[in-house]
Amino acid sequence: MYSEKVMEHFHAPRNQGSIPDADAVGQVGNPVCGDVMKLYLKIDNGKIKDIKFETLGCGAAIATSSMLTEMAKGKTIEEALKIEKLDIAKELGGLPAPKLHCSILAHDALAAAIKNYKENNK
């Protein structure tokens, strides 16, 4: 059902936790499945220096959160915004159709965090 990469990110998530002095925080939830993702960003000179997540949800939600942090870390804000909604699932080797919403939710968490950063740094 799940790719080896999904299972790897579920069992050993990368960048899990919080950043107490984060420059931005984005939180999104899916009322249908109950998944909640909170993403923390530390920005330095327009680059994502550090990124962490806290996710309450299924294995796919945790895996997509983990993969997203690896994909976005070190990128500029503009580069991170180019990550598409299903790119995360593709990078994980795919997700079953009923779990594709997790990739979209992770994307939305990043967009919310970047929006929060831009609002705080006008």
C-alpha positions in Angstrom: 0.0 0.0 0.0 2.8 2.5 1.0 6.1 2.9 -0.7 9.3 2.1 1.2 10.1 5.8 1.3 6.8 6.6 2.9 7.4 4.0 5.5 10.9 5.3 6.2 9.7 8.8 6.7 6.8 7.6 8.9 9.1 5.4 11.1 12.0 7.9 11.3 10.6 11.4 10.5 13.0 14.1 9.7 12.9 17.5 11.4 10.1 16.6 13.8 9.5 19.0 16.7 9.1 22.7 17.2 11.3 25.8 16.9 10.7 28.0 20.0 12.0 31.2 18.4 10.5 30.5 14.9 10.2 33.4 12.5 7.0 31.9 11.2 4.4 29.3 12.0 1.7 27.8 9.8 -1.0 25.5 10.9 -3.6 23.7 8.8 -6.0 20.9 9.4 -8.3 18.7 7.4 -11.7 18.4 9.1 -12.6 15.3 7.1 -9.8 13.1 8.3 -8.7 15.0 11.4 -5.1 15.5 10.4 -3.4 18.7 11.8 0.0 20.0 10.7 2.0 22.7 12.3 5.1 24.0 10.5 7.8 26.2 12.0 10.3 28.2 9.9 13.6 29.9 10.8 14.5 32.3 8.0 17.9 33.8 7.4 18.5 36.2 4.5 15.4 34.9 2.7 16.4 31.2 3.0 14.7 28.6 5.1 17.6 27.9 7.6 15.6 25.5 9.7 12.1 23.9 9.4 10.3 21.6 11.8 6.9 20.1 12.0 4.4 18.8 14.5 1.7 16.6 12.9 -1.2 14.8 14.5 -2.5 12.4 11.9 -2.0 9.2 10.0 1.3 7.7 8.7 0.9 9.4 5.4 0.4 12.8 7.1 3.6 12.3 9.1 5.6 11.1 6.1 4.5 14.0 3.9 5.3 16.5 6.7 8.8 14.9 7.0 9.4 14.9 3.3 8.3 18.5 2.9 10.8 19.7 5.5 13.6 18.0 3.5 12.4 19.5 0.3 12.1 23.0 1.6 15.1 23.3 3.9 17.9 25.4 2.5 15.6 26.9 -0.2 14.7 30.5 -0.6 11.1 31.4 0.2 10.5 31.8 -3.5 12.0 28.4 -4.3 9.9 26.8 -1.5 6.7 28.3 -2.9 7.4 26.5 -6.2 6.8 23.1 -4.5 3.6 21.9 -6.0 0.8 20.2 -4.0 1.5 16.7 -5.3 5.3 17.1 -5.5 5.6 15.8 -2.0 3.7 12.6 -2.8 5.8 12.1 -5.9 9.0 12.5 -4.0 7.8 9.8 -1.6 7.2 7.4 -4.5 3.5 8.0 -4.5 0.6 7.7 -2.1 -2.6 5.8 -2.4 -5.4 8.0 -3.9 -7.3 8.3 -0.5 -4.1 9.7 1.1 -3.1 12.3 -1.6 -4.8 14.9 0.6 -1.9 14.6 3.0 0.5 15.9 0.3 -1.9 18.8 -0.3 -2.1 19.5 3.5 1.7 19.6 3.8 1.9 22.0 0.9 -0.8 24.2 2.5 1.1 24.2 5.9 4.2 25.5 4.1 2.1 28.2 2.3 0.5 29.2 5.6 3.9 29.5 7.3 5.3 31.6 4.5 2.2 33.8 4.5 2.8 34.2 8.3 6.4 35.2 7.7 5.5 37.7 5.0 2.8 39.3 7.2 5.2 39.6 10.2 8.0 41.1 8.0 6.3 43.7 5.8 
